Amino acid sequence: MDALPLSRPDVTALLARGVTRLLLDHGLAPVLEVPLANGRRADIMAITPQGEIWIVETKSCLADYACDEKWPDYLEYCDRFFFAVPEAFPQEALPAEHGLIVADRFGAAIIRDSEKAAVSAARRKALLIRFARCAAERLTRAADPFAP
């Protein structure tokens, strides 16, 4: 019997799993679905040991990328920006100035590094506080799902 095809959310979840494994292997601390001050939500935000902020936008397929006009809103909230896509994704469709990660459910590889753009000191502080609070709240709720 053939396996059922995966839905976009399923592919996105598997991409996120592979990307977070890669980021952890590189010493970064990733968190999924981090809300930003502009009302957007980063698919994956990660912090390097030096405090550099990376955002990774997962794209499950070309249609997912083609209908998304919000990813440029993330650029002012990170030092490095990457797209993460499955291996079969047509990579030439993505902007060359941003990083590229190819991922699956088991891991990922950085195919193209991201150009670096420095976040302002005030925004960096606000982002690091938001990131830390988001991570701490999720950890607390995982330990105690009935917490107020």
Secondary structure, 3 states (H helix, E strand, C coil): CCCCCCCHHHHHHHHHHHHHHHHHHCCCEEEEEEECCCCCEEEEEEECCCCCEEEEEECCCHHHHHCCCCHHHHHHHCCEEEEEECCCCCHHHCCCCCEEEEECCCCEEEEECCCCCCCCHHHHHHHHHHHHHHHHHHHHHHHCCCCC
